Structure formats: structure tokens, C-alpha cells
Amino acid sequence: MKMIFVDSNSIIENEKMLETRFRDAKTLPGTQSFHRFVPKNMFEINAHNVSENPDHKTFRILPEPEKSTVLDYNTLAIGTHVACLYQENGLWYLSEIIGKDDNLFECQMQFFSPSGPDENLQGFKSTNNKKDQACVPITDVLKVVETLEKNSTWDRSFKIDKPEYNVICDLFI
């Protein structure tokens, strides 16, 4: 048995994240009689009537978006910079992938500030603040950012070239 200490703030942060997920969750008709659920991909799950039974039924849990807007989760690496939607406020942000959850098809993100629509001449600022981190489902990752450049010698301010910025803004709409 391994024991770990979890501080109250971490519990409260997780509770808020889970509360949003549970509030937005939808039931899947026909799954009540199944016991074990295994993600097949980002859009489907395999349901087993008994835990160890190899037979399963596949359920679609999300509609498949247009191929042109879907990123392949398996190609996203830790350290990759992306533009993603933050569901809490409905804005897009420049962020860095700092972790991945292969079971939920989510990326742990470190957000830059300000939000994409609020970006100004100063550019985007990186932070190491835990408040600026969140789990984001792959369906909310808009685009891998390819033109990110340092905007200062301090390595904290960054810019995206105007054509790529405009593409991201168009994806966000």
C-alpha cells in the first residue's frame, strides 16, 4: 500500500473540474446492463456485460467532427504548443502540453496569457502558475502552433505570425 499527501487546494481544484464534467455528461441509452467500459477511440466506447468477457458492444459517444479540424491525439507530444478552447470561459488560449491522459484523450495544458482574442502588441506571456493549468479534451484542441517565436530576450513573451493567428481565430468561430 502506498500513501500520498494531497492538500486541500488540490482536492478543491479537482472537485471543480469533475463538477463541470459531471454536469455536462450525458447518459448513453442502452448501456445500463453493461459492467465494463473501455474507450475504443475519441468517439466510441466498447461496453462489456461482464468485466472479463471479450465480447462487447460498441457505442458512439460523440459525433465524429470534420476530418480537417480533428487533430490526432497520438501525434501530440508533451512540450507541443497548441491553440485550444478553454470551456470555463469559452475563449481560446495559446498553451503548452505538459501531460496526457491516454484513457480520457485529454491533455494537461499550461496556458499562456492573455487569451487569444485579447492578445495585444506585447504578445503571449508564459507562466508556471498552477492556476493556469487545466485538462482539455482533444476535441477542444484547435491547432498545433507552428510559428511561435520569442518576442523578448526574457523567454517569457511569445508571438504567433499573423496568418497563423488568423487561421486560429477562424477555427475558433
C-alpha positions in Angstrom: 0.0 0.0 0.0 1.3 3.4 -0.9 0.1 6.6 0.8 0.4 10.1 -0.5 -0.5 13.5 0.9 -3.0 15.6 -1.1 -3.5 19.2 0.1 -7.0 20.7 0.4 -6.4 23.1 -2.5 -5.7 20.2 -4.9 -8.9 18.5 -3.8 -11.0 21.6 -4.3 -9.4 22.2 -7.8 -10.2 18.6 -8.8 -13.7 18.8 -7.4 -14.4 21.9 -9.6 -13.0 20.1 -12.7 -15.1 17.0 -12.0 -18.2 19.0 -11.2 -18.1 20.6 -14.7 -17.6 17.2 -16.4 -20.4 15.5 -14.5 -22.8 18.5 -15.1 -22.1 18.3 -18.9 -22.2 14.4 -19.0 -25.0 12.8 -20.9 -26.3 9.3 -20.4 -26.0 6.7 -23.1 -29.3 4.8 -23.8 -28.8 1.1 -23.7 -25.7 0.9 -21.5 -27.4 0.2 -18.2 -26.9 -3.5 -18.4 -23.2 -3.3 -19.1 -20.5 -3.6 -16.4 -17.2 -2.6 -18.0 -16.5 0.3 -20.4 -13.3 0.7 -22.4 -12.5 3.7 -24.7 -12.1 2.5 -28.3 -11.2 5.9 -29.6 -12.1 9.5 -29.0 -15.7 8.9 -30.3 -16.6 5.4 -29.2 -16.5 3.0 -26.2 -16.7 -0.7 -26.0 -19.2 -2.0 -23.4 -18.8 -5.5 -21.8 -21.7 -7.2 -19.9 -19.1 -8.9 -17.6 -15.7 -7.5 -16.8 -13.6 -10.3 -18.3 -15.9 -11.1 -21.2 -14.1 -10.4 -24.5 -17.4 -9.9 -26.3 -18.5 -6.3 -26.4 -20.9 -3.8 -27.9 -19.6 -0.5 -29.4 -21.4 2.7 -28.6 -20.8 6.1 -30.3 -20.4 8.7 -27.5 -19.5 11.7 -29.7 -20.2 12.6 -33.3 -17.1 12.5 -35.4 -16.1 16.1 -36.3 -14.9 17.0 -39.8 -11.6 15.4 -40.6 -10.0 18.8 -41.4 -10.5 20.1 -37.8 -9.5 16.9 -35.8 -6.0 16.5 -34.5 -4.6 13.1 -34.0 -4.2 12.7 -30.2 -1.3 10.2 -30.7 0.8 12.8 -32.6 0.6 15.4 -29.8 3.7 15.3 -27.7 4.5 16.8 -24.3 6.1 20.2 -24.9 4.0 20.9 -28.1 2.4 24.4 -28.3 -1.2 24.5 -29.3 -4.2 26.8 -29.5 -7.1 25.3 -27.5 -10.5 26.2 -26.3 -11.0 26.6 -22.5 -14.5 25.6 -21.7 -14.7 27.6 -18.4 -14.8 30.9 -20.2 -15.3 30.0 -23.9 -12.1 31.6 -25.1 -9.1 30.2 -26.9 -5.6 30.3 -25.5 -2.1 29.5 -26.5 -0.9 26.7 -24.3 1.8 24.0 -23.9 1.0 20.4 -23.4 2.5 19.3 -20.1 0.8 15.9 -19.7 -1.5 13.5 -21.4 -4.3 11.1 -20.2 -4.5 8.3 -22.8 -7.7 6.9 -21.2 -9.7 10.1 -21.5 -8.0 11.5 -24.6 -7.1 14.7 -22.7 -4.1 16.9 -22.5 -2.9 18.7 -19.4 -2.2 22.3 -20.5 -0.2 25.2 -19.2 -2.0 28.2 -20.5 -0.3 31.4 -21.7 -1.9 34.8 -21.1 -3.8 36.7 -22.3 -6.5 34.7 -24.2 -6.1 34.6 -28.0 -8.7 37.2 -28.7 -7.1 39.6 -26.1 -3.6 39.2 -27.5 -2.0 42.6 -28.0 1.3 44.0 -29.2 3.0 42.6 -26.1 2.3 39.0 -27.3 1.6 36.0 -25.1 3.2 35.5 -21.7 4.2 32.1 -20.4 3.6 31.3 -16.8 4.4 28.4 -14.4 1.4 29.2 -12.2 -0.6 26.0 -11.3 -3.8 28.2 -11.6 -3.1 28.5 -15.3 -3.3 24.7 -15.8 -6.2 22.5 -16.8 -7.2 19.3 -18.6 -8.5 19.8 -22.1 -10.2 17.2 -24.2 -8.6 16.6 -27.6 -11.8 17.8 -29.3 -11.0 21.3 -27.8 -7.5 21.5 -29.2 -7.9 23.7 -32.3 -4.4 23.6 -33.9 -0.8 22.9 -33.3 1.0 26.3 -33.3 3.9 26.2 -35.8 5.1 29.8 -35.9 5.6 30.5 -32.2 8.6 32.9 -31.7 10.2 34.6 -28.7 9.1 38.2 -28.6 11.8 39.2 -26.0 15.1 38.2 -24.6 13.5 37.1 -21.4 12.0 33.9 -23.0 8.6 34.7 -21.4 6.9 36.7 -24.2 5.9 35.0 -27.5 4.1 35.8 -30.7 2.4 33.9 -33.5 2.7 35.2 -37.0 -0.4 37.0 -38.3 -1.5 34.4 -40.9 -1.5 31.6 -38.4 -3.2 33.8 -35.8 -6.0 34.4 -38.3 -6.4 30.7 -39.1 -6.7 30.0 -35.3 -9.3 32.8 -35.0 -11.3 31.3 -37.9 -11.2 27.8 -36.3 -12.5 29.3 -33.1 -15.6 30.9 -34.6 
